[in-house]
């Protein structure tokens, strides 16, 4: 196989990228004069989710803030064309939002001050947090759960969210969640989030986010510092090691990344972890460990056969072992589950025409 062909393959391997409704400010925050102590956004559609369709529900609500009531089932048909599809990436959600003329940005490493700045100026934020039931079965019930942050109250130490599973608050102004709980459940998926806005508002959103969040290079470097601090605070937490692995992978430090990932797996992770987090597969492939990619991917498929990304990474692992027939077959399977999976389509085209 030519060097150029491998460069093409690895260039494809990194997955994944109006009228404002009224805000209700209360009183200024003495510690942060530019922000009020309480803000709640109104004007968003409320959507109760179907089973395992929180991504479509959260996205429908977020888009509705800008475009009025949406058809939740149209969103499902785009994001999850097969019933077995068990997860949705933020870049897929952003692509759908862009079809309505909106712009957006999705990143790792969000924080509470940024959320407050955005919400204060009328930008609800979709956050990828986790849901689990407290107690002995937490690992079994653990799963990604997308929510939309619509407000906050500093005096109460609460954020307000539209949650398609747990509700919208007694007054429909958002279900309250304590800051500490929000941040811990957000941390477990590396503080990932998405903001939508009108194209002409890009400069405003960039200023509100700040360079450290907007610029990809500064973002990942700052996140490295942050996850390192998280790890120092909780050195036996598997999520912290996994987050470090993802940051190191995105910095191109793959040998270090797999050490962090291996440690996370040794400590233990919920069985659904790799339904949503894919940099680990890239890292193992980059350091010449395709068998680890296959082991993890087949394990996911055994529990959730509709996670189309698994077939994509299986294809890459078979390419690494020069098994083109299997690689093509896996890409075809990925596209059967989700015909909108453009990276799989592009790689399949590359293989068929090489």
C-alpha positions in Angstrom: 0.0 0.0 0.0 1.4 3.4 -0.9 2.4 6.0 1.6 0.0 8.5 0.0 -2.9 6.1 0.5 -2.1 5.8 4.2 -2.0 9.5 4.5 -5.4 9.7 2.9 -6.7 7.1 5.4 -5.3 8.8 8.4 -6.6 12.2 7.3 -10.0 10.7 7.6 -9.5 9.1 11.0 -10.3 12.0 13.3 -14.0 11.9 13.7 -16.0 14.6 14.4 -16.8 18.7 14.0 -32.6 35.1 14.3 -34.8 36.3 16.8 -33.5 35.6 20.2 -36.0 34.3 22.8 -36.3 36.5 25.9 -33.8 36.2 28.7 -34.9 37.1 32.2 -32.0 38.8 34.2 -32.6 39.4 37.9 -29.8 41.3 39.6 -26.1 41.8 38.9 -23.5 39.5 40.2 -21.2 41.5 42.5 -18.3 39.1 41.8 -18.7 39.3 38.0 -20.2 42.7 37.2 -20.8 41.9 33.6 -23.1 39.0 34.4 -26.4 38.9 36.3 -26.8 36.4 39.2 -29.7 34.7 37.5 -30.7 34.2 33.9 -33.4 32.0 32.4 -34.0 31.7 28.6 -37.6 31.2 27.4 -39.1 30.3 24.1 -37.8 26.7 23.6 -39.9 23.8 22.6 -40.3 21.0 25.2 -39.6 17.5 23.8 -40.0 14.3 25.8 -37.7 11.7 24.3 -38.2 8.2 22.9 -36.0 5.5 24.3 -32.3 6.2 23.5 -33.2 9.3 21.5 -32.1 12.0 23.8 -29.7 13.5 21.2 -32.5 14.0 18.7 -34.7 15.5 21.5 -32.0 17.9 22.8 -31.1 19.0 19.3 -34.8 19.5 18.4 -35.2 21.7 21.4 -32.0 23.7 20.7 -32.9 24.4 17.1 -36.4 25.3 18.1 -35.1 28.2 20.1 -34.0 29.8 16.8 -36.5 28.3 14.3 -39.7 27.7 16.2 -41.3 24.3 16.9 -39.6 21.4 15.1 -40.6 17.9 14.1 -38.8 15.6 16.6 -39.3 12.6 14.3 -37.6 14.3 11.4 -34.6 14.8 13.6 -34.6 11.2 14.6 -34.8 10.1 11.0 -31.7 12.1 10.1 -29.6 11.3 13.2 -30.8 7.7 13.8 -32.0 6.3 10.5 -31.9 2.7 11.9 -33.6 1.9 15.1 -30.5 0.1 16.4 -28.4 3.2 16.1 -27.5 3.8 19.8 -25.4 7.0 19.8 -25.0 10.3 18.0 -21.9 12.4 17.6 -22.0 16.2 18.1 -20.8 16.8 14.6 -23.8 14.8 13.2 -26.0 17.1 15.2 -24.3 20.2 14.0 -24.7 19.1 10.4 -28.4 18.8 10.9 -28.7 22.2 12.5 -26.8 23.7 9.6 -29.5 22.5 7.2 -31.8 25.0 8.9 -29.4 27.9 8.1 -27.8 27.9 11.5 -24.1 27.9 12.3 -22.5 26.3 15.3 -19.4 25.0 17.1 -18.8 21.8 19.1 -15.9 21.4 21.4 -14.5 19.6 24.4 -13.5 21.4 27.6 -16.5 23.5 28.4 -16.7 25.3 31.7 -19.3 27.0 33.9 -18.2 30.6 33.3 -18.5 30.1 29.6 -21.9 28.6 29.9 -23.1 31.6 31.9 -21.7 34.1 29.4 -23.4 32.4 26.5 -26.8 31.9 28.3 -26.7 35.5 29.5 -26.5 36.7 25.9 -29.2 34.4 24.6 -27.4 31.3 23.5 -28.6 28.0 25.0 -25.9 25.3 25.2 -26.3 21.6 24.5 -24.1 19.7 26.9 -23.1 16.0 26.6 -23.3 14.8 30.2 -24.1 11.4 31.6 -27.1 9.8 33.2 -27.0 7.0 35.8 -28.9 5.8 38.7 -27.2 6.2 42.1 -26.1 3.1 43.9 -24.7 -0.3 43.1 -26.0 -0.4 39.5 -24.5 3.0 38.5 -22.1 1.4 36.0 -25.0 -0.6 34.4 -27.3 2.4 34.0 -24.5 4.8 33.0 -25.0 6.4 29.5 -24.5 9.6 27.6 -27.4 12.0 28.0 -27.7 15.3 26.2 -29.3 18.3 27.8 -29.7 21.9 26.9 -28.6 24.5 29.5 -31.1 27.4 29.5 -30.3 29.3 32.7 -28.5 29.6 36.0 -28.9 31.0 39.5 -25.7 31.8 41.4 -27.4 32.4 44.7 -28.8 28.8 44.6 -25.7 27.4 42.9 -27.9 25.9 40.2 -28.0 25.6 36.4 -31.3 25.1 34.6 -31.7 22.6 31.8 -34.3 21.3 29.4 -34.0 17.5 30.0 -36.0 15.3 27.7 -35.9 12.4 30.2 -36.1 14.2 33.6 -38.2 17.2 32.6 -38.3 20.9 32.4 -38.9 22.1 35.9 -42.2 22.8 37.7 -42.5 26.2 35.9 -41.1 25.0 32.6 -38.2 27.3 33.0 -35.7 24.5 33.3 -35.0 21.6 35.7 -32.5 22.6 38.4 -29.2 20.8 38.7 -26.5 21.9 41.3 -23.3 23.2 39.7 -21.2 20.5 41.3 -23.4 17.7 40.0 -23.5 19.2 36.5 -19.8 19.6 36.4 -19.1 16.0 37.6 -21.5 14.5 35.1 -20.1 16.7 32.3 -16.5 15.8 33.2 -17.2 12.1 32.5 -17.5 12.9 28.8 -14.7 15.5 28.7 -16.9 18.5 29.1 -18.2 18.2 25.5 -20.8 20.7 24.2 -22.3 22.5 21.2 -23.5 26.0 20.6 -25.8 27.1 17.8 -26.2 30.7 16.5 -27.1 32.7 13.4 -24.1 33.0 11.0 -23.9 36.7 11.5 -23.5 36.2 15.2 -20.2 34.3 14.9 -18.0 37.1 16.2 -20.3 37.6 19.2 -20.1 33.9 20.1 -16.4 33.8 19.6 -16.0 36.7 22.0 -18.3 35.1 24.6 -16.5 31.8 24.4 -13.0 33.4 24.4 -10.0 32.2 22.5 -9.3 29.4 24.9 -12.6 27.7 23.9 -13.0 28.9 20.4 -9.5 28.2 19.0 -9.0 24.4 18.6 -5.3 24.5 19.5 -5.7 26.7 22.6 -8.7 24.7 23.5 -7.0 21.3 23.6 -3.9 22.7 25.3 -6.0 24.3 28.0 -8.0 21.1 28.4 -4.7 19.2 28.9 -3.9 21.4 31.9 -7.4 20.9 33.2 -7.6 17.1 32.9 -4.2 16.8 34.4 -5.5 18.8 37.4 -8.6 16.5 37.5 -6.3 13.5 37.5 -4.2 14.9 40.3 -7.3 15.4 42.4 -8.7 11.9 41.6 -5.8 9.7 40.4 -7.9 6.5 40.6 -10.8 7.8 38.5 -11.0 6.0 35.2 -12.8 8.9 33.5 -9.9 11.2 34.3 -7.4 8.8 32.7 -9.6 8.4 29.7 -10.0 12.1 29.3 -6.3 12.5 29.4 -5.9 9.9 26.7 -8.3 11.7 24.4 -6.5 15.0 24.9 -3.1 13.4 24.3 -4.4 11.8 21.2 -5.7 15.1 19.8 -2.3 16.6 20.5 -0.7 13.8 18.4 1.0 12.2 21.4 -0.4 8.8 20.7 2.1 6.7 22.7 1.3 8.6 25.8 -2.4 8.5 25.0 -2.6 4.7 24.9 -0.8 4.5 28.3 -3.6 6.7 29.7 -6.3 4.7 27.9 -4.8 1.4 29.1 -4.8 2.7 32.7 -8.5 3.8 32.3 -9.5 0.4 31.1 -7.5 -1.2 33.9 -9.3 0.8 36.6 -12.6 0.1 34.9 -15.1 2.0 32.8 -18.9 1.7 32.1 -19.5 -0.8 29.3 -21.2 1.9 27.2 -18.1 4.2 27.3 -17.0 3.4 23.8 -20.4 3.9 22.4 -19.7 7.7 22.5 -15.9 8.2 22.7 -13.9 7.2 19.6 -10.4 8.8 19.9 -9.2 5.6 21.7 -9.7 3.6 18.5 -7.6 6.1 16.5 -4.9 6.1 19.1 -4.5 2.3 19.1 -4.3 2.3 15.4 -1.7 5.0 15.3 0.6 3.0 17.6 0.2 -0.2 15.6 -2.3 -2.0 17.9 -5.2 -2.9 15.5 -6.1 -5.9 17.5 -7.0 -3.7 20.5 -9.3 -1.7 18.1 -10.9 -4.9 17.0 -11.4 -6.2 20.5 -13.1 -3.0 21.7 -15.2 -2.5 18.6 -16.5 -6.1 18.6 -17.3 -5.7 22.3 -19.4 -2.6 21.5 -21.1 -4.3 18.6 -22.0 -7.2 20.9 -24.0 -4.9 23.1 -25.1 -2.3 20.5 -24.8 -3.5 16.9 -26.0 -0.2 15.5 -23.1 2.0 16.6 -21.9 2.6 13.0 -18.6 4.1 14.1 -17.4 0.7 15.2 -17.6 -0.7 11.6 -15.6 2.3 10.4 -12.8 1.6 12.9 -12.9 -2.0 12.2 -12.4 -1.1 8.5 -9.3 0.9 9.5 -8.0 -2.0 11.5 -8.4 -4.3 8.6 -6.6 -1.8 6.3 -3.8 -1.8 8.7 -3.5 -5.6 8.3 -3.9 -5.4 4.5 -7.3 -7.1 4.6 -9.2 -4.9 2.0 -12.1 -7.3 1.5 -13.1 -7.1 5.2 -12.4 -3.4 5.3 -14.9 -2.8 2.4 -17.4 -5.0 4.1 -17.3 -3.1 7.4 -17.7 0.2 5.6 -20.7 -1.0 3.8 -22.1 -2.2 7.1 -21.5 1.3 8.6 -23.4 2.9 5.8 -26.2 0.4 6.1 -26.7 1.6 9.6 -26.3 5.3 8.8 -26.2 6.4 5.1 -25.3 9.9 6.4 -22.0 8.7 7.7 -19.9 10.7 5.3 -16.4 9.6 6.6 -17.3 6.0 6.0 -18.6 6.9 2.5 -15.4 8.8 1.7 -13.1 6.0 2.8 -15.1 3.4 1.0 -14.8 5.4 -2.2 -11.0 5.7 -1.6 -10.7 1.9 -1.3 -12.9 1.1 -4.3 -10.9 3.5 -6.5 -7.4 2.7 -5.3 
